[in-house]
Amino acid sequence: MRNHRNQNRSGSGGGASSYASPRARASILLFFIGLVSILSLFSLDLSSDNTETTERGYSENEIRILQAQLDKLKRDLVQQKTERLKAELVFHRNMHTIEAMIGSHGTLDEVKNMVSNIKADAEIETVEGKEKIDLMELSRREELEERSRRRRPYAHSDSHSERERRMFEIAKKAERSRNDETMFKEKLESPFLNDDKLNNAKTKQYIDSQPPNAKGFPVVLLTYNRPERLNTTLGSLLKVRGIVKEKVLGVQDGTIESVTNVLRYRRVLINKRIETPMDRKRVTLKNGKIDGGAKIAMHYGYSLRKAFETFPDAPAIVVIEDDFLFSPDFMEFFVSVAPTVETDDTLWIASAWNDNGFQENVNVKDHSKILRTDQFPGLGWMLLRSIWTEISQNWPANQWDWYMRNPLTSKWRDCVYPEVPRDFHTGTRGTFMDADTHKKYFDRIRYNTDANFRWSPNVYKEVRVGNYEKSFVETLKSSVHVTEGWQLEVPSDIPLVVWYVQNPHPSQEKSVKPLMERFGIWHQLMRGSRQGVHEFWYRNKKVIFINTYNPPKMSHEKMKKQLWFWGYRKQTKWISYKPKGIPVFKPMDLLYQMKQPLPKDVSLEPNFAGVDVKITAASKDQTGESCSTVCVSKHLSCNAKYLPLINNCDTLKEYFNCKKCTESVGGDQPNFVSEEGDSCLVNSDPSYFSCEGHFYSARRLCPCM
């Protein structure tokens, strides 16, 4: 008002006539002072009548004022936090633009660290902001308490003890937040591999020391445009023993927001591949269509490079895609075989996938079997940093998986994989996938779901090339070598070896595809094989399928081109173990024999005709022993082929005092269990017949020879 009057005065040019006399101004001033005094007394009377004090000595009006102030502070803090998070989002979206500006070298890691710091700072500032609110609330409360004590000296307060308690809680929250920030920023190390070559003792000592929940290698997950499957995959992955979110990097091909949201929801690390005009040109065909193989190869090369940059101390990474399910021991498999993959010069990759791991083609009783193959399986695999350095120099512009399968890339080294797969492929739609292909080759895969399974500490020894081949030779020597096709159609507890000859070139697939379909495995002969050898199960018996094909001699350059298909340069070295007189089958001839009626003297069910089988009952002292042990005590051997013939109540009653006889399921049957009321148990599932089965309170009935 004073300014307004001054402006009026300057506008009128000044003059005494514009103002009242000093005496009049003094009278007006006294009048207003008196009026204000009367109103003040009146308001005090009203407040004394209408306001009640609280037990702590301050009025409800003061509480409302305080609450309003606190609410305003909280709203301001939320607004500041929202603006800060918006700024972070904008920065995150522009991160790859910045990356393109600064190039793939130099300060890219600094840009990522800036994003990480923004996230961590946002969390810290949120906690600190709440601390400020809590402290301001306490300070105001103490001030009101002090005013209350001045008005009511007899009132007591525990504000100091409350302040100490609240300060302690706030300090704990801040400390937890700072610890989380440190964990988020620190470099993640993987101690499972050493820089130096491991000797056997050191490797064994290390693996034996690993706890069941030991953390494994960093995981890089490639994703594109399937947010629902991505969410399912991450949900399954994060349940795997040894997986931590801070060591999972999701590499997104593009910027689809729904895919990014899933990665954020699962709180894994995120990296996006932004396609440049040059990239677009490279993956576009002359007809304007996108070359899916080229686009995938580019995404894979980018993702593998970014994974090793993101985890600079990791000696290896595990590579997966966005349409997998995982076994509980998925990571433990890689941890178990990693020392051998690193130190065995004949190995270069470990994969959790078995191309022929179908329900009918694996041993459902044994989840610990590990095999070798000279063709890259993919679909959940471990890549050493040293191997990436080796293969990244010539990373292909297209068909990256066939580049990995080329023997000139692998340098004749093997991959190790479990007979029972440790992951499952769920995607029915993709660049090279449709529903029919998935149903035929992927839907029947049997992957491990047993959460109680643990890998043996010595598994790394079993896959070393010397031990692996020694075990294989022993199996060849103790197996039955097939002479007629019908032998593959009857039960057998002993592995069967089939010698055959077939050119593995894709142009010759028609000759072998019907036979492979009969067995239920891939018609592409290189899948799952090593040096011409397939190992799989057919009708509950193990089959070893050995290809004796001998490539023709040709020039070096022509041979290099053919290697892509053949996978080997010479005839399998296992040909020297073929017994004399054993035939080498052509696929179509073998299939024809398998389809023929069985000879009259042969039955699908085994019989004792012409066979010296002694039915032997375990004694009381042999309670809990297997049939193998029982037969050995008689200087004989057990043959599970004849277990079905004694798997009935009448035979059991001849050897045991059975008060009752019931059907059950188990590899320890047929047997007699005295603890269950002298019961005899008959096995109702033929797939469980075994000479090795045993139960602590059971006495077995055994076919000994």
Secondary structure, 3 states (H helix, E strand, C coil): CHHHHHHHHHHHCCCHHHCCCHHHHHHHHHHHHHHHHHHHHHHHHHHHHHCCECCCCCEHHHHHHHHHHHHHHHHHHHHHHHHHHHHHHHHHHCHHHHHHHHCCCCCHHHHHHHHHHHHHHHHHHHHHHHHHHHHHHHHHHHHHHHHHHHHCCCCCCCHHHHHHHHHHHHHHHHHHHHHHHHHHHCCCCCCCCCCCCCCHHHHHHHHHCCCCCCCCCCEEEEECCCHHHHHHHHHHHCCCCCCCHHHEEEEEECCCHHHHHHHHHCCCEEEEECCCHHHHHHCECCCCCECHHHHHHHHHHHHHHHHHHHCCCCCEEEEEECCEEECCCHHHHHHHHHHHHHHCCCEEEEECCCCCCEHHHCCCCCCCCEEEECCCCCCCEEEEHHHHHHHHHHCCCCCHHHHHHCHHHHCCCEEEEECCCCEEECCCCECCECHHHHHHHCCCECCCCCCCCCCCCCHHHHCCHHHHHHHHHHHHHCCEECCCHHHHHCCCCCCEEEEECCCCCHHHHHHCHHHHHHHCCCCCCCCCCECCEEEEECCCCEEEEEECCCCCCCCHHHHHHHHHHHCCCCCCHHHHHCCCCCCCECHHHHHHHHHCCCCCCCCCCCCCCCCCCEEEECCHHHCCCCHHHHHHHCCCCECHHHHHHHCCHHHHHHHCCCCEEEEECCCCCCEEEHHHCCEEEEECCHHHCCCCCCCCCEEEEEEEC
